[in-house]
Amino acid sequence: MKNLKVYALVTQFIFQLLILGVLGWFIGYRIDPDGVLKGILAVVGVVIGVIAFIIQLVKMVGVKDGE
């Protein structure tokens, strides 16, 4: 059961990075197709995904300690 939770968390992390990065790139492309905004927003999306993963990881470890 523990391996399943870790697998689900890692899979969710990968998809978060991909989706938020692509979403940031798409929004940046729609706003300024010739500028660097699409790259900046893609990096911001990836950073938000990493922060969300860290928060979920801390919550998962906290729940494990509380059992």
N, C-alpha and C positions, 0 to 999 in steps of 0.2 A: 504494500500500500504506500509505503514511503517513496519508493521509486516512481510510482505513478504520479504522485504530487510533484516530485522534482521534474519529471518529464513534462507535465502539464505547465509548470512554471517556466521552464526553459523554452518550450514551444510558444507560449504566450509572449515571452520576452522577444523572441525573434520576430514574430509577427507584429508586435508593437513597434519595433525599430523600423521594419520595412514599411508598414502602413503610415506611420507618422513622418518618416523621411520622404516617402513619395507624396504624401499630402502636402508637406511643406514645399517640396519642389514644384508641385502643381500650382499651389496658390501663388508662389513667387513667379512662376512662369506666366500666369494669367495677369498679374499686376505689372510686371516689367520683363517682357520676353528677352530683351537684349542686355539686361543688367546682371548684376551678381546677386540680386535679391533671392533668386530661386535657390542658390547654393546656401545662402545664409539661413533661409527658412528651413531648408532640409536639415541642416545641422542643428538648428533649434528644435526641430521635431524629434531628432534622434536623442538629443540631450533630455528632452521631456520624457521620452520612452525609457531612458536609463534611470532617471529619477523615479519614475513610476515603478520600475522593476525593483529598485532598492527599497522603496516603501513596502511593496508587496512581500519582499523577502524578509524584511524586519517583522512585518505582521505575522508571517508564517512561523518564524523562529519564536516570536513571542507567544503564539498559540501553543507551540510545542512545549515551551517551558512551563506554561500554565496548566498543562494537563496533569 
